[in-house]
Amino acid sequence: MRRRDLWLGLLVFAAIVSLGHLRHGSIDAIQRLALTRALVLHGSVVTERYGPIKYSPLQSLVMIPPYAAGYLAGKWLGGDAASAEHLAYRFCAVLYGPVTTSLICVVFFELVTALGIPPAPAVASTYLLLFGTLLLPYSRIMFSEPLSALLVLSSCALLATGRGRGRALASFLCLGVLCLNGLVFAPLYLLALIHSVAVGGRRREALVTAALALTVLAAVLTAWAMYDHARYASVFVSGYEGETFTASLPRGLYALTLSVGRGIVIYSPLTVLGTAWLVLQHHRIEPPARDALMLYVGAAALYLLIYSAWRYYYAGWVWGPRFLVPFVPVLHVGVAFVLARRAALNRTTRALLAALVAGAIAINAYEFLGVYVGYEARAFGAITEEAPYLQSLFDPASSAIFHNWDRGAFAERFPQFAVVAAGLWLLLTLFRRHALGRSAP
């Protein structure tokens, strides 16, 4: 790792931890943490409280080091088992999401720099990836999507910054590990395999790469079979039986793109800008970066359709379209190109861009107030049917975003958000001047 990457990662990590309010999020993260506990304390994939859980194993495996460190620290401090387990949870809360998000920002910065983006827009777009997209809310809660985002971005970066069998294999290894974070990403793996054969150059080279990719895929499927057998004593049971793709596709598409409860246009508008630029201006990018980025733009579109048709397209009690978070960093590359060409924009377009950036940061500042969490618990906590909660996706009066304002929460949390956001921008400005050279524009 370069020294500049270390400094950038530390600055981002410090910003996320300074924001605080790090928590587990929902039952997804609670059960994954229970699996981590079972692995650390009992060497088992069956949890004491929940039995076998349906969720994928990768996040639980990634959290083993911080959990074990926290548990041992708790025991060393003389606490009982409950105190040690609570400290282990806090270690995971502080290290899993913030560290994963910091790595995302580092990989993103190196990718856009390799694509020719000058230091100033490269740093600015990295800052906006954190404070201006859906990534920030999910950096503070223990969902699996940031880990998926890191693997998707890493896979894309490997393909975008060079060609060759080694890079292709490394990219497929990232995608293979991604499938351990959810078999729903198997179509992306196959899409990348088709892409590698199509642009792989000589036939022999393409066939060798495909054979290596299929070997990785076979290893991943074998690992899943072993995991399923250890959980359910059967390789044919995954825990997701009955969760079908039977939702109305138009309704799901509207929910994830435009709705007041989940629309990415509202919750992550810079992601929409980045996607639009990549689609309309991709001819400005030289291959292989163009081929790689368009592959992942196509994958994002495919997964928008997949998740829109899934029965649980709304993803539970979350902020915005959680299932689209894995593709946010890749799509944000388009924003780096927009900022790099800002000087060529007319005054009106620059003003619109500034307003969009301000709105993107403002929506994250608004989320940071955190009032919506209590509202959802009060309004929907005792309701078991889906219909009342789904109403909150489409009816502004019932939506979480409508019920997130509180004067006391604003007075308590907004100054913290403003100080951390401004502080990180100042530190990144110093980082650009010193770590990247005083001549950086």
C-alpha positions, 0 to 999 in steps of 0.5 A: 500500500502506498503511503498516500493510500494509508493517509487517505484511509486513515482520514476517512476512517477518522471521519466516520468514527468521529461521526459515531452512532455506530450500531448493528442496524437490523436483524441481518447484522445481529444474526451475522454477528451471532454467527461470528460469535459462534465461530469464535467461541464454539467453532460452529456455523450454528448460532446458540440464539438463532440456530442456523441463519440464512445469511451468507458467511463472508461478513461473519468471517471478516468480523472474526478478527475484531470480534476475537480481539474485543472478546479477549480484551474484555476478558483481559480487563476482568469482565464476565462473558456478557461484558466481553461479548459487548466489547467484541460487538463494539470492536466490530461496530467500530472496525468493520463498517468504517474500515471497509468504507475507508478501503472503498475510498482508497480503491476509488481514489486510486482508480480515478487517478489511474484513469487520468483524473487530476488530483483536485477532482480525484480528491473531491470526488472521493470526498463526495463518494463518502459524504454525498452518496448512500455509502455514508449511512451504511458505513456506520451500520453493520450491513453486508453491502459495503463489503460487497461494494468494496469487492465490486469496485476492486474487481472493476478497478483491476479490469479498468487499469490493465489487461492480462491473465493476472488481472483477470484472475484477480478480478474473478477472485474478487467476484468469487469472494463477492459470491460468498457475500451473497449467491445473488451475485452469481449472475454478475460473475457469469456476466464478467466471464462472458465479457472476459471471453469477448474482450480477451484478445487471442482465443487461447488467452481467452480460453485460459482465462475462462478456465481459471474463472470457472475453477474459481466459480467451482471453488465458490460453489463447493464452499457454499455446499459445505456451508449449507451442509454444515448449517442444514445437513443438506446441500439443497437448502439455503434458507431462502426458500420461499423468498421468490421474485414475484413482486411487481417489476414496475412497482419495484422499479419505481420504488428503487428509483423514484419513490419517497421511501427508497428512490435513489434519485432522492437518497443518492442523486450523485449516483444518478449523475455518475451513471448518466455521465458514464452512459452518455459520455463513455466514448471519452474513456479509453479501453480497457477502462471503458469496457470495464466500466460499461460492464459494471454499468450494465451489471447495475442495471441488471441488478436493479431489475433483479432486486425490483422483482424480488419479494423484499425489494424494499430491504426492510427498515433501511435508509434508501435503496440498500441493495443498490449500495454495492454499485454506488462506488463504481457508478460514482466514477462518472462524477469524477469525470464530471468534476474534472471537466467542470471548467468546461461547463457553462455558468448555469451548468456549474450552478446546477452541479453545485446545487446537486452536490449541496443537496447530496450532502444535505440528504446525508446530514438529514439522515444523520439526525437519526429520528426515522429509526424511532419512527419506524419502530413506533409506527411499524414495530407491532405490524406483521403484515407487509402492506402498512410498511410498504405504504411508507415507501410511496406515501410521503406522510408515512415515509421515514424521510418525512418523519426524520425532522426533530429540532432537538436532534438537529441541535445535537447532531447537525453541528457534529456532522458539519464539523466532521464534514468540513474537517475532512474536506480541510484535511483532504485539501492538505492531503492533496497539496502535500501527499500529492505534491504542491503543484497539484491543481 
